[in-house]
Amino acid sequence: MAKLNIIKTPDNNYHLSGDLVFSTINNNIINKLELTPNQPPIHIDLQALQKIDSAGVALLIEWVKFARTHQLELIFDAIPPQLTALAKLSYLSECGLFTTQDPKING
């Protein structure tokens, strides 16, 4: 299993790599995003994720909820097919959170 890495880029966006699964998610990971009011849209690149499970989807949804609460915009880039498939199974594809057609999350 590959460790989950969350790297903040110089332009205040994020790049995720490794496995976004139950065993790689902890409190440090949950609070890893530095979201502050009045930030420009935040891009989260998911291209390098290798495995994703329902706990990974739950973490992304938690980040979306937090961003919306603080009137921030998250944009998921390069959504892996595995995440799109999990979203369809969970009926999340209907709200457009994790589809390649509409990866933008408005806060």
Biopython code that builds the backbone (N, CA, C, O; Angstrom):
import numpy as np
from Bio.PDB.StructureBuilder import StructureBuilder

atoms = [
    (1, "MET", "N", (0.836, -1.172, 0.000)),
    (1, "MET", "CA", (0.000, 0.000, 0.000)),
    (1, "MET", "C", (0.886, 1.243, 0.000)),
    (1, "MET", "O", (1.866, 1.323, 0.740)),
    (2, "ALA", "N", (0.529, 2.196, -0.831)),
    (2, "ALA", "CA", (1.292, 3.434, -0.937)),
    (2, "ALA", "C", (0.766, 4.467, 0.054)),
    (2, "ALA", "O", (-0.443, 4.650, 0.192)),
    (3, "LYS", "N", (1.663, 5.123, 0.724)),
    (3, "LYS", "CA", (1.324, 6.187, 1.665)),
    (3, "LYS", "C", (0.596, 7.313, 0.919)),
    (3, "LYS", "O", (0.857, 7.550, -0.260)),
    (4, "LEU", "N", (-0.301, 7.992, 1.600)),
    (4, "LEU", "CA", (-0.983, 9.147, 1.026)),
    (4, "LEU", "C", (-0.116, 10.381, 1.249)),
    (4, "LEU", "O", (0.276, 10.682, 2.376)),
    (5, "ASN", "N", (0.174, 11.085, 0.171)),
    (5, "ASN", "CA", (0.946, 12.325, 0.243)),
    (5, "ASN", "C", (0.076, 13.475, -0.220)),
    (5, "ASN", "O", (-0.578, 13.396, -1.260)),
    (6, "ILE", "N", (0.074, 14.533, 0.552)),
    (6, "ILE", "CA", (-0.639, 15.753, 0.188)),
    (6, "ILE", "C", (0.387, 16.869, 0.172)),
    (6, "ILE", "O", (0.922, 17.256, 1.211)),
    (7, "ILE", "N", (0.652, 17.376, -1.010)),
    (7, "ILE", "CA", (1.692, 18.388, -1.174)),
    (7, "ILE", "C", (1.051, 19.716, -1.579)),
    (7, "ILE", "O", (0.301, 19.796, -2.552)),
    (8, "LYS", "N", (1.367, 20.743, -0.810)),
    (8, "LYS", "CA", (0.896, 22.083, -1.150)),
    (8, "LYS", "C", (1.861, 22.682, -2.164)),
    (8, "LYS", "O", (3.073, 22.685, -1.951)),
    (9, "THR", "N", (1.325, 23.183, -3.251)),
    (9, "THR", "CA", (2.154, 23.771, -4.301)),
    (9, "THR", "C", (2.423, 25.246, -3.997)),
    (9, "THR", "O", (1.738, 25.833, -3.160)),
    (10, "PRO", "N", (3.404, 25.849, -4.660)),
    (10, "PRO", "CA", (3.709, 27.269, -4.401)),
    (10, "PRO", "C", (2.531, 28.215, -4.650)),
    (10, "PRO", "O", (2.472, 29.302, -4.076)),
    (11, "ASP", "N", (1.595, 27.796, -5.509)),
    (11, "ASP", "CA", (0.447, 28.656, -5.792)),
    (11, "ASP", "C", (-0.772, 28.319, -4.915)),
    (11, "ASP", "O", (-1.909, 28.632, -5.268)),
    (12, "ASN", "N", (-0.511, 27.674, -3.764)),
    (12, "ASN", "CA", (-1.533, 27.347, -2.763)),
    (12, "ASN", "C", (-2.587, 26.353, -3.244)),
    (12, "ASN", "O", (-3.727, 26.377, -2.779)),
    (13, "ASN", "N", (-2.209, 25.492, -4.165)),
    (13, "ASN", "CA", (-3.054, 24.386, -4.571)),
    (13, "ASN", "C", (-2.462, 23.123, -3.970)),
    (13, "ASN", "O", (-1.463, 23.183, -3.253)),
    (14, "TYR", "N", (-3.078, 21.970, -4.262)),
    (14, "TYR", "CA", (-2.625, 20.722, -3.650)),
    (14, "TYR", "C", (-2.508, 19.614, -4.684)),
    (14, "TYR", "O", (-3.239, 19.576, -5.674)),
    (15, "HIS", "N", (-1.573, 18.721, -4.426)),
    (15, "HIS", "CA", (-1.340, 17.549, -5.265)),
    (15, "HIS", "C", (-1.395, 16.327, -4.352)),
    (15, "HIS", "O", (-0.634, 16.231, -3.390)),
    (16, "LEU", "N", (-2.304, 15.389, -4.659)),
    (16, "LEU", "CA", (-2.430, 14.164, -3.868)),
    (16, "LEU", "C", (-1.816, 13.005, -4.630)),
    (16, "LEU", "O", (-1.995, 12.881, -5.841)),
    (17, "SER", "N", (-1.091, 12.156, -3.914)),
    (17, "SER", "CA", (-0.537, 10.955, -4.534)),
    (17, "SER", "C", (-0.564, 9.810, -3.530)),
    (17, "SER", "O", (-0.644, 10.027, -2.321)),
    (18, "GLY", "N", (-0.497, 8.596, -4.046)),
    (18, "GLY", "CA", (-0.528, 7.414, -3.185)),
    (18, "GLY", "C", (-1.929, 6.856, -3.084)),
    (18, "GLY", "O", (-2.718, 6.962, -4.024)),
    (19, "ASP", "N", (-2.243, 6.259, -1.942)),
    (19, "ASP", "CA", (-3.536, 5.611, -1.729)),
    (19, "ASP", "C", (-4.414, 6.454, -0.821)),
    (19, "ASP", "O", (-4.020, 6.798, 0.293)),
    (20, "LEU", "N", (-5.596, 6.783, -1.299)),
    (20, "LEU", "CA", (-6.590, 7.523, -0.518)),
    (20, "LEU", "C", (-7.603, 6.494, -0.007)),
    (20, "LEU", "O", (-8.707, 6.352, -0.532)),
    (21, "VAL", "N", (-7.176, 5.782, 1.044)),
    (21, "VAL", "CA", (-7.967, 4.671, 1.594)),
    (21, "VAL", "C", (-8.007, 4.787, 3.120)),
    (21, "VAL", "O", (-7.267, 5.568, 3.718)),
    (22, "PHE", "N", (-8.875, 4.005, 3.727)),
    (22, "PHE", "CA", (-9.095, 4.061, 5.171)),
    (22, "PHE", "C", (-7.792, 4.020, 5.967)),
    (22, "PHE", "O", (-7.615, 4.800, 6.903)),
    (23, "SER", "N", (-6.888, 3.125, 5.608)),
    (23, "SER", "CA", (-5.663, 2.944, 6.402)),
    (23, "SER", "C", (-4.647, 4.081, 6.240)),
    (23, "SER", "O", (-3.685, 4.150, 7.004)),
    (24, "THR", "N", (-4.841, 4.973, 5.258)),
    (24, "THR", "CA", (-3.896, 6.083, 5.089)),
    (24, "THR", "C", (-4.460, 7.412, 5.579)),
    (24, "THR", "O", (-3.778, 8.435, 5.522)),
    (25, "ILE", "N", (-5.701, 7.403, 6.060)),
    (25, "ILE", "CA", (-6.351, 8.641, 6.494)),
    (25, "ILE", "C", (-6.338, 8.712, 8.022)),
    (25, "ILE", "O", (-6.749, 7.776, 8.707)),
    (26, "ASN", "N", (-5.859, 9.840, 8.536)),
    (26, "ASN", "CA", (-5.852, 10.081, 9.978)),
    (26, "ASN", "C", (-6.167, 11.556, 10.227)),
    (26, "ASN", "O", (-6.420, 12.300, 9.279)),
    (27, "ASN", "N", (-6.156, 11.980, 11.473)),
    (27, "ASN", "CA", (-6.492, 13.373, 11.792)),
    (27, "ASN", "C", (-5.565, 14.380, 11.123)),
    (27, "ASN", "O", (-6.003, 15.462, 10.733)),
    (28, "ASN", "N", (-4.305, 14.037, 10.989)),
    (28, "ASN", "CA", (-3.374, 14.948, 10.314)),
    (28, "ASN", "C", (-3.763, 15.147, 8.858)),
    (28, "ASN", "O", (-3.690, 16.259, 8.337)),
    (29, "ILE", "N", (-4.175, 14.071, 8.205)),
    (29, "ILE", "CA", (-4.586, 14.151, 6.804)),
    (29, "ILE", "C", (-5.883, 14.940, 6.675)),
    (29, "ILE", "O", (-6.021, 15.773, 5.779)),
    (30, "ILE", "N", (-6.823, 14.682, 7.563)),
    (30, "ILE", "CA", (-8.125, 15.359, 7.503)),
    (30, "ILE", "C", (-7.944, 16.874, 7.564)),
    (30, "ILE", "O", (-8.649, 17.615, 6.879)),
    (31, "ASN", "N", (-7.009, 17.326, 8.377)),
    (31, "ASN", "CA", (-6.796, 18.766, 8.566)),
    (31, "ASN", "C", (-5.643, 19.326, 7.743)),
    (31, "ASN", "O", (-5.162, 20.423, 8.029)),
    (32, "LYS", "N", (-5.201, 18.608, 6.746)),
    (32, "LYS", "CA", (-4.019, 19.000, 5.974)),
    (32, "LYS", "C", (-4.249, 20.237, 5.100)),
    (32, "LYS", "O", (-3.334, 21.042, 4.922)),
    (33, "LEU", "N", (-5.445, 20.394, 4.560)),
    (33, "LEU", "CA", (-5.695, 21.560, 3.708)),
    (33, "LEU", "C", (-5.706, 22.827, 4.556)),
    (33, "LEU", "O", (-6.320, 22.875, 5.622)),
    (34, "GLU", "N", (-5.030, 23.830, 4.073)),
    (34, "GLU", "CA", (-5.009, 25.121, 4.749)),
    (34, "GLU", "C", (-6.011, 26.025, 4.042)),
    (34, "GLU", "O", (-5.691, 26.684, 3.053)),
    (35, "LEU", "N", (-7.219, 26.040, 4.567)),
    (35, "LEU", "CA", (-8.285, 26.822, 3.956)),
    (35, "LEU", "C", (-8.557, 28.044, 4.811)),
    (35, "LEU", "O", (-8.873, 27.936, 5.995)),
    (36, "THR", "N", (-8.429, 29.207, 4.192)),
    (36, "THR", "CA", (-8.687, 30.466, 4.893)),
    (36, "THR", "C", (-9.675, 31.289, 4.074)),
    (36, "THR", "O", (-9.734, 31.158, 2.851)),
    (37, "PRO", "N", (-10.445, 32.133, 4.745)),
    (37, "PRO", "CA", (-11.423, 32.958, 4.020)),
    (37, "PRO", "C", (-10.764, 33.827, 2.951)),
    (37, "PRO", "O", (-9.604, 34.223, 3.067)),
    (38, "ASN", "N", (-11.538, 34.106, 1.918)),
    (38, "ASN", "CA", (-11.137, 34.995, 0.824)),
    (38, "ASN", "C", (-9.980, 34.457, -0.019)),
    (38, "ASN", "O", (-9.273, 35.229, -0.666)),
    (39, "GLN", "N", (-9.788, 33.157, -0.014)),
    (39, "GLN", "CA", (-8.779, 32.554, -0.878)),
    (39, "GLN", "C", (-9.326, 32.450, -2.293)),
    (39, "GLN", "O", (-10.534, 32.311, -2.480)),
    (40, "PRO", "N", (-8.453, 32.515, -3.287)),
    (40, "PRO", "CA", (-8.914, 32.212, -4.649)),
    (40, "PRO", "C", (-9.254, 30.723, -4.738)),
    (40, "PRO", "O", (-8.935, 29.969, -3.819)),
    (41, "PRO", "N", (-9.892, 30.288, -5.820)),
    (41, "PRO", "CA", (-10.224, 28.862, -5.948)),
    (41, "PRO", "C", (-9.001, 27.972, -5.708)),
    (41, "PRO", "O", (-7.888, 28.287, -6.129)),
    (42, "ILE", "N", (-9.238, 26.861, -5.026)),
    (42, "ILE", "CA", (-8.169, 25.927, -4.686)),
    (42, "ILE", "C", (-8.305, 24.695, -5.577)),
    (42, "ILE", "O", (-9.350, 24.045, -5.601)),
    (43, "HIS", "N", (-7.245, 24.388, -6.300)),
    (43, "HIS", "CA", (-7.225, 23.204, -7.158)),
    (43, "HIS", "C", (-6.590, 22.052, -6.398)),
    (43, "HIS", "O", (-5.548, 22.211, -5.762)),
    (44, "ILE", "N", (-7.230, 20.888, -6.471)),
    (44, "ILE", "CA", (-6.697, 19.676, -5.860)),
    (44, "ILE", "C", (-6.502, 18.659, -6.972)),
    (44, "ILE", "O", (-7.469, 18.141, -7.531)),
    (45, "ASP", "N", (-5.242, 18.377, -7.289)),
    (45, "ASP", "CA", (-4.890, 17.453, -8.366)),
    (45, "ASP", "C", (-4.925, 16.022, -7.834)),
    (45, "ASP", "O", (-4.185, 15.677, -6.912)),
    (46, "LEU", "N", (-5.783, 15.197, -8.417)),
    (46, "LEU", "CA", (-5.969, 13.820, -7.970)),
    (46, "LEU", "C", (-5.318, 12.799, -8.909)),
    (46, "LEU", "O", (-5.462, 11.593, -8.707)),
    (47, "GLN", "N", (-4.623, 13.264, -9.905)),
    (47, "GLN", "CA", (-4.096, 12.394, -10.961)),
    (47, "GLN", "C", (-3.199, 11.272, -10.450)),
    (47, "GLN", "O", (-3.241, 10.167, -10.990)),
    (48, "ALA", "N", (-2.399, 11.524, -9.434)),
    (48, "ALA", "CA", (-1.417, 10.538, -8.976)),
    (48, "ALA", "C", (-1.948, 9.582, -7.904)),
    (48, "ALA", "O", (-1.184, 8.806, -7.329)),
    (49, "LEU", "N", (-3.248, 9.638, -7.636)),
    (49, "LEU", "CA", (-3.810, 8.685, -6.676)),
    (49, "LEU", "C", (-3.816, 7.292, -7.291)),
    (49, "LEU", "O", (-4.171, 7.122, -8.457)),
    (50, "GLN", "N", (-3.423, 6.301, -6.505)),
    (50, "GLN", "CA", (-3.358, 4.934, -7.004)),
    (50, "GLN", "C", (-4.589, 4.125, -6.624)),
    (50, "GLN", "O", (-5.141, 3.412, -7.461)),
    (51, "LYS", "N", (-5.026, 4.226, -5.374)),
    (51, "LYS", "CA", (-6.211, 3.520, -4.896)),
    (51, "LYS", "C", (-7.101, 4.499, -4.142)),
    (51, "LYS", "O", (-6.621, 5.413, -3.472)),
    (52, "ILE", "N", (-8.414, 4.285, -4.268)),
    (52, "ILE", "CA", (-9.382, 5.118, -3.559)),
    (52, "ILE", "C", (-10.484, 4.189, -3.058)),
    (52, "ILE", "O", (-10.956, 3.325, -3.797)),
    (53, "ASP", "N", (-10.894, 4.366, -1.800)),
    (53, "ASP", "CA", (-12.033, 3.605, -1.290)),
    (53, "ASP", "C", (-13.064, 4.581, -0.735)),
    (53, "ASP", "O", (-12.912, 5.795, -0.870)),
    (54, "SER", "N", (-14.111, 4.049, -0.109)),
    (54, "SER", "CA", (-15.186, 4.900, 0.391)),
    (54, "SER", "C", (-14.708, 5.894, 1.456)),
    (54, "SER", "O", (-15.262, 6.987, 1.571)),
    (55, "ALA", "N", (-13.693, 5.526, 2.229)),
    (55, "ALA", "CA", (-13.144, 6.459, 3.218)),
    (55, "ALA", "C", (-12.473, 7.642, 2.517)),
    (55, "ALA", "O", (-12.540, 8.773, 2.997)),
    (56, "GLY", "N", (-11.838, 7.379, 1.400)),
    (56, "GLY", "CA", (-11.230, 8.456, 0.612)),
    (56, "GLY", "C", (-12.276, 9.397, 0.054)),
    (56, "GLY", "O", (-12.103, 10.615, 0.074)),
    (57, "VAL", "N", (-13.361, 8.831, -0.444)),
    (57, "VAL", "CA", (-14.468, 9.652, -0.940)),
    (57, "VAL", "C", (-15.032, 10.491, 0.204)),
    (57, "VAL", "O", (-15.325, 11.673, 0.024)),
    (58, "ALA", "N", (-15.184, 9.883, 1.377)),
    (58, "ALA", "CA", (-15.708, 10.613, 2.541)),
    (58, "ALA", "C", (-14.797, 11.782, 2.916)),
    (58, "ALA", "O", (-15.284, 12.850, 3.284)),
    (59, "LEU", "N", (-13.485, 11.589, 2.827)),
    (59, "LEU", "CA", (-12.558, 12.682, 3.131)),
    (59, "LEU", "C", (-12.742, 13.837, 2.147)),
    (59, "LEU", "O", (-12.790, 14.997, 2.556)),
    (60, "LEU", "N", (-12.843, 13.530, 0.869)),
    (60, "LEU", "CA", (-13.036, 14.581, -0.128)),
    (60, "LEU", "C", (-14.345, 15.328, 0.112)),
    (60, "LEU", "O", (-14.405, 16.549, -0.032)),
    (61, "ILE", "N", (-15.385, 14.596, 0.475)),
    (61, "ILE", "CA", (-16.668, 15.235, 0.774)),
    (61, "ILE", "C", (-16.545, 16.126, 2.012)),
    (61, "ILE", "O", (-17.120, 17.214, 2.051)),
    (62, "GLU", "N", (-15.811, 15.678, 3.005)),
    (62, "GLU", "CA", (-15.584, 16.498, 4.203)),
    (62, "GLU", "C", (-14.884, 17.802, 3.841)),
    (62, "GLU", "O", (-15.247, 18.865, 4.345)),
    (63, "TRP", "N", (-13.885, 17.724, 2.972)),
    (63, "TRP", "CA", (-13.201, 18.942, 2.525)),
    (63, "TRP", "C", (-14.162, 19.870, 1.789)),
    (63, "TRP", "O", (-14.112, 21.086, 1.972)),
    (64, "VAL", "N", (-15.039, 19.300, 0.955)),
    (64, "VAL", "CA", (-16.025, 20.101, 0.232)),
    (64, "VAL", "C", (-16.957, 20.801, 1.218)),
    (64, "VAL", "O", (-17.227, 21.994, 1.081)),
    (65, "LYS", "N", (-17.447, 20.061, 2.208)),
    (65, "LYS", "CA", (-18.329, 20.659, 3.218)),
    (65, "LYS", "C", (-17.630, 21.793, 3.963)),
    (65, "LYS", "O", (-18.219, 22.850, 4.186)),
    (66, "PHE", "N", (-16.382, 21.573, 4.344)),
    (66, "PHE", "CA", (-15.628, 22.603, 5.055)),
    (66, "PHE", "C", (-15.454, 23.837, 4.168)),
    (66, "PHE", "O", (-15.632, 24.966, 4.626)),
    (67, "ALA", "N", (-15.109, 23.619, 2.911)),
    (67, "ALA", "CA", (-14.916, 24.741, 1.983)),
    (67, "ALA", "C", (-16.215, 25.527, 1.809)),
    (67, "ALA", "O", (-16.208, 26.758, 1.833)),
    (68, "ARG", "N", (-17.300, 24.832, 1.639)),
    (68, "ARG", "CA", (-18.590, 25.523, 1.465)),
    (68, "ARG", "C", (-18.953, 26.323, 2.698)),
    (68, "ARG", "O", (-19.470, 27.435, 2.588)),
    (69, "THR", "N", (-18.687, 25.765, 3.878)),
    (69, "THR", "CA", (-18.967, 26.476, 5.123)),
    (69, "THR", "C", (-18.198, 27.790, 5.185)),
    (69, "THR", "O", (-18.691, 28.781, 5.723)),
    (70, "HIS", "N", (-17.000, 27.793, 4.637)),
    (70, "HIS", "CA", (-16.147, 28.980, 4.659)),
    (70, "HIS", "C", (-16.183, 29.752, 3.342)),
    (70, "HIS", "O", (-15.318, 30.590, 3.088)),
    (71, "GLN", "N", (-17.174, 29.471, 2.512)),
    (71, "GLN", "CA", (-17.391, 30.160, 1.241)),
    (71, "GLN", "C", (-16.146, 30.132, 0.354)),
    (71, "GLN", "O", (-15.739, 31.144, -0.215)),
    (72, "LEU", "N", (-15.563, 28.953, 0.257)),
    (72, "LEU", "CA", (-14.398, 28.748, -0.596)),
    (72, "LEU", "C", (-14.766, 27.834, -1.749)),
    (72, "LEU", "O", (-15.752, 27.101, -1.685)),
    (73, "GLU", "N", (-13.978, 27.883, -2.790)),
    (73, "GLU", "CA", (-14.211, 27.060, -3.965)),
    (73, "GLU", "C", (-13.093, 26.032, -4.112)),
    (73, "GLU", "O", (-11.914, 26.385, -4.145)),
    (74, "LEU", "N", (-13.474, 24.755, -4.199)),
    (74, "LEU", "CA", (-12.529, 23.675, -4.468)),
    (74, "LEU", "C", (-12.759, 23.183, -5.888)),
    (74, "LEU", "O", (-13.899, 23.040, -6.329)),
    (75, "ILE", "N", (-11.677, 22.926, -6.596)),
    (75, "ILE", "CA", (-11.772, 22.363, -7.930)),
    (75, "ILE", "C", (-10.908, 21.108, -7.954)),
    (75, "ILE", "O", (-9.690, 21.183, -7.793)),
    (76, "PHE", "N", (-11.544, 19.949, -8.158)),
    (76, "PHE", "CA", (-10.804, 18.698, -8.271)),
    (76, "PHE", "C", (-10.366, 18.528, -9.716)),
    (76, "PHE", "O", (-11.192, 18.514, -10.628)),
    (77, "ASP", "N", (-9.070, 18.401, -9.916)),
    (77, "ASP", "CA", (-8.505, 18.215, -11.250)),
    (77, "ASP", "C", (-8.081, 16.766, -11.444)),
    (77, "ASP", "O", (-7.704, 16.088, -10.488)),
    (78, "ALA", "N", (-8.145, 16.299, -12.684)),
    (78, "ALA", "CA", (-7.679, 14.962, -13.067)),
    (78, "ALA", "C", (-8.312, 13.876, -12.193)),
    (78, "ALA", "O", (-7.614, 13.093, -11.550)),
    (79, "ILE", "N", (-9.621, 13.849, -12.185)),
    (79, "ILE", "CA", (-10.357, 12.882, -11.363)),
    (79, "ILE", "C", (-10.141, 11.478, -11.928)),
    (79, "ILE", "O", (-10.461, 11.224, -13.089)),
    (80, "PRO", "N", (-9.600, 10.563, -11.113)),
    (80, "PRO", "CA", (-9.338, 9.206, -11.602)),
    (80, "PRO", "C", (-10.644, 8.442, -11.873)),
    (80, "PRO", "O", (-11.651, 8.680, -11.206)),
    (81, "PRO", "N", (-10.626, 7.535, -12.841)),
    (81, "PRO", "CA", (-11.820, 6.732, -13.140)),
    (81, "PRO", "C", (-12.344, 5.961, -11.929)),
    (81, "PRO", "O", (-13.552, 5.771, -11.795)),
    (82, "GLN", "N", (-11.453, 5.517, -11.053)),
    (82, "GLN", "CA", (-11.868, 4.774, -9.857)),
    (82, "GLN", "C", (-12.751, 5.649, -8.959)),
    (82, "GLN", "O", (-13.723, 5.160, -8.384)),
    (83, "LEU", "N", (-12.421, 6.924, -8.839)),
    (83, "LEU", "CA", (-13.227, 7.836, -8.023)),
    (83, "LEU", "C", (-14.581, 8.090, -8.683)),
    (83, "LEU", "O", (-15.605, 8.144, -8.003)),
    (84, "THR", "N", (-14.583, 8.243, -9.993)),
    (84, "THR", "CA", (-15.841, 8.431, -10.708)),
    (84, "THR", "C", (-16.746, 7.208, -10.534)),
    (84, "THR", "O", (-17.956, 7.350, -10.352)),
    (85, "ALA", "N", (-16.164, 6.015, -10.590)),
    (85, "ALA", "CA", (-16.942, 4.777, -10.406)),
    (85, "ALA", "C", (-17.518, 4.689, -8.994)),
    (85, "ALA", "O", (-18.679, 4.316, -8.823)),
    (86, "LEU", "N", (-16.720, 5.029, -7.985)),
    (86, "LEU", "CA", (-17.219, 5.022, -6.603)),
    (86, "LEU", "C", (-18.342, 6.045, -6.429)),
    (86, "LEU", "O", (-19.319, 5.783, -5.728)),
    (87, "ALA", "N", (-18.205, 7.194, -7.060)),
    (87, "ALA", "CA", (-19.244, 8.224, -6.973)),
    (87, "ALA", "C", (-20.546, 7.717, -7.584)),
    (87, "ALA", "O", (-21.625, 7.985, -7.055)),
    (88, "LYS", "N", (-20.452, 6.988, -8.694)),
    (88, "LYS", "CA", (-21.661, 6.438, -9.312)),
    (88, "LYS", "C", (-22.315, 5.408, -8.407)),
    (88, "LYS", "O", (-23.538, 5.393, -8.262)),
    (89, "LEU", "N", (-21.512, 4.552, -7.801)),
    (89, "LEU", "CA", (-22.054, 3.539, -6.894)),
    (89, "LEU", "C", (-22.745, 4.164, -5.687)),
    (89, "LEU", "O", (-23.708, 3.609, -5.159)),
    (90, "SER", "N", (-22.250, 5.313, -5.258)),
    (90, "SER", "CA", (-22.785, 5.994, -4.070)),
    (90, "SER", "C", (-23.829, 7.042, -4.429)),
    (90, "SER", "O", (-24.285, 7.788, -3.563)),
    (91, "TYR", "N", (-24.206, 7.102, -5.692)),
    (91, "TYR", "CA", (-25.156, 8.098, -6.196)),
    (91, "TYR", "C", (-24.639, 9.524, -6.036)),
    (91, "TYR", "O", (-25.425, 10.472, -6.027)),
    (92, "LEU", "N", (-23.331, 9.680, -5.911)),
    (92, "LEU", "CA", (-22.750, 11.020, -5.837)),
    (92, "LEU", "C", (-22.539, 11.619, -7.223)),
    (92, "LEU", "O", (-22.345, 12.827, -7.354)),
    (93, "SER", "N", (-22.574, 10.786, -8.252)),
    (93, "SER", "CA", (-22.381, 11.295, -9.602)),
    (93, "SER", "C", (-23.513, 12.239, -10.003)),
    (93, "SER", "O", (-23.335, 13.112, -10.852)),
    (94, "GLU", "N", (-24.675, 12.054, -9.385)),
    (94, "GLU", "CA", (-25.822, 12.898, -9.695)),
    (94, "GLU", "C", (-25.623, 14.345, -9.241)),
    (94, "GLU", "O", (-26.230, 15.257, -9.801)),
    (95, "CYS", "N", (-24.792, 14.558, -8.246)),
    (95, "CYS", "CA", (-24.560, 15.929, -7.776)),
    (95, "CYS", "C", (-23.320, 16.540, -8.420)),
    (95, "CYS", "O", (-23.004, 17.700, -8.155)),
    (96, "GLY", "N", (-22.607, 15.785, -9.262)),
    (96, "GLY", "CA", (-21.504, 16.334, -10.030)),
    (96, "GLY", "C", (-20.216, 16.576, -9.267)),
    (96, "GLY", "O", (-19.346, 17.292, -9.764)),
    (97, "LEU", "N", (-20.059, 16.011, -8.086)),
    (97, "LEU", "CA", (-18.849, 16.263, -7.309)),
    (97, "LEU", "C", (-17.597, 15.634, -7.914)),
    (97, "LEU", "O", (-16.535, 16.256, -7.940)),
    (98, "PHE", "N", (-17.723, 14.411, -8.395)),
    (98, "PHE", "CA", (-16.541, 13.668, -8.818)),
    (98, "PHE", "C", (-16.678, 13.121, -10.229)),
    (98, "PHE", "O", (-16.281, 11.987, -10.499)),
    (99, "THR", "N", (-17.233, 13.915, -11.125)),
    (99, "THR", "CA", (-17.335, 13.495, -12.506)),
    (99, "THR", "C", (-16.357, 14.292, -13.338)),
    (99, "THR", "O", (-16.038, 15.436, -13.016)),
    (100, "THR", "N", (-15.890, 13.690, -14.396)),
    (100, "THR", "CA", (-14.939, 14.390, -15.262)),
    (100, "THR", "C", (-15.634, 15.469, -16.072)),
    (100, "THR", "O", (-14.978, 16.379, -16.581)),
    (101, "GLN", "N", (-16.958, 15.382, -16.201)),
    (101, "GLN", "CA", (-17.684, 16.403, -16.940)),
    (101, "GLN", "C", (-17.786, 17.712, -16.147)),
    (101, "GLN", "O", (-17.774, 18.795, -16.732)),
    (102, "ASP", "N", (-17.885, 17.612, -14.822)),
    (102, "ASP", "CA", (-18.068, 18.801, -13.999)),
    (102, "ASP", "C", (-17.277, 18.658, -12.701)),
    (102, "ASP", "O", (-17.862, 18.461, -11.636)),
    (103, "PRO", "N", (-15.927, 18.760, -12.786)),
    (103, "PRO", "CA", (-15.136, 18.547, -11.583)),
    (103, "PRO", "C", (-15.105, 19.745, -10.634)),
    (103, "PRO", "O", (-14.452, 19.684, -9.592)),
    (104, "LYS", "N", (-15.789, 20.816, -10.971)),
    (104, "LYS", "CA", (-15.702, 22.026, -10.164)),
    (104, "LYS", "C", (-16.673, 21.970, -8.991)),
    (104, "LYS", "O", (-17.843, 21.623, -9.150)),
    (105, "ILE", "N", (-16.181, 22.306, -7.849)),
    (105, "ILE", "CA", (-16.999, 22.352, -6.651)),
    (105, "ILE", "C", (-17.115, 23.824, -6.257)),
    (105, "ILE", "O", (-16.107, 24.472, -5.977)),
    (106, "ASN", "N", (-18.308, 24.339, -6.234)),
    (106, "ASN", "CA", (-18.481, 25.741, -5.864)),
    (106, "ASN", "C", (-18.762, 25.870, -4.391)),
    (106, "ASN", "O", (-19.604, 25.159, -3.841)),
    (107, "GLY", "N", (-18.056, 26.779, -3.752)),
    (107, "GLY", "CA", (-18.261, 27.043, -2.345)),
    (107, "GLY", "C", (-19.303, 28.087, -2.122)),
    (107, "GLY", "O", (-19.599, 28.430, -0.978)),
]
sb = StructureBuilder()
sb.init_structure("model")
sb.init_model(0)
sb.init_chain("A")
sb.init_seg("    ")
for serial, (resi, resn, name, xyz) in enumerate(atoms, 1):
    if name == "N":
        sb.init_residue(resn, " ", resi, " ")
    sb.init_atom(name, np.array(xyz, "f"), 0.0, 1.0, " ", f" {name:<3s}", serial, name[0])
structure = sb.get_structure()
